[in-house]
Amino acid sequence: MKKIVIFGGTFDPIHLGHLSVYKAIKKHYSPNKFIIVPSKKPPLKPYQPFANAQDRINMIKLLFNSYKDVMISNFEIEQKNNQISYTINTLKHFKKKYPKAQIYLVLGTDRYQDFKLWKDWKVILKLVKLIVIKRYDTKIISDVPASFVDINPVPISSSDLRKLPQNKYLTPKIANYIANHGLYINCQIKPLMSSKRYQHTLRVTELAMDIAKKVAPHLIIKAYIAGMYHDVGKEFSDKQVKKMIKTWNKHKYPTLHTLHGFAGALYIKKVFNIKDREILNAIENHVIPCDKPRILDMIIYCADKLEPMRTKDDVTNRLSYIKLVKHNLKLAFTNLYKETSDKYN
């Protein structure tokens, strides 16, 4: 009899802990197929996945592409809009697809403990056998029949990795994918800034993407990433900035305040794996531009100075600048810099 293992979850993002689960199941059960099923809307979680379905699938592929017995199923992802991903429906689907196979469902200890809250949990037990992945030192109290696989788990969660994408728990390809697609930036920047600064960031990002859409559509994703990160260093203390930047060009950056773009660029490169030089330059130069600014530099500078909450005290004729920036970015940037440089330096 063929053995089919179903491994569901949000995988938001998938990480090396998920790979260790696969290896443990492979060692103990030698399944013919190991099917990973990313969920669309998990019933017992108070939020929807942070990354969209395609990005989560792409990351799963990056981790498991070389494992020939692993299959990724879109069954739950392809359900109707906002339909909850009930496991019972998924298992009925695979039972119909593999009627003669023994199907196993993999659970973590948290999901095993709340298993009796699942929809039709008694029917699930008739369709499949449960495999519970547990730590060696974990005590579990439940009378639900299951087999247990003890592992030394990777001490990290997807929630942790959304806030801080630590490379030792992600493959290099997945870490780069997260950085290059701007995934989880909200989770990363919120702890680093006040609510007021965060709202400013969202407005700048929206305007930056709007400008990019008109003048350089190929830069929309980079405009999003640079906009979201542009003020990440704005509320760093003077001590933090001095620790990060021991020496700097004091002619270009006369005060610590003018260094927040530079400090922010250094920080996201080190902490959030942002390696794209165009993005880093735009963040570094949004306070005091370089002598020869590139398109993204000008987009972020203009978006920062023209976001909707700016007043006449910040910049004259904001709406006129908004029109000009979408038709002649360079001229708008040049005029805007002449007007605002003294105020922001």
Secondary structure, 3 states (H helix, E strand, C coil): CCEEEEEEECCCCCCHHHHHHHHHHHHHHCCCEEEEEECCCCCCCCCCCCCCHHHHHHHHHHHHCCCCCEEECCCCCCCCCCCCCCHHHHHHHHHHHCCCCEEEEEEEHHHHHCHHHCCCHHHHHHHCEEEEEEECCCCCCCCCCCEEEEECCCCCCHHHHHHCCCHHHCCHHHHHHHHHCCCCHHHHHHHHCCHHHHHHHHHHHHHHHHHHHHHCHHHHHHHHHHHHHCCCCCCCCHHHHHHHCCCCCCCCCCCCHHHHHHHHHHHHHHHCCCCCHHHHHHHHCCCCCCCCCCHHHHHHHHHHHHCCCCCCCCCCCHHHHHHHHCCCHHHHHHHHHHHHHHHHC
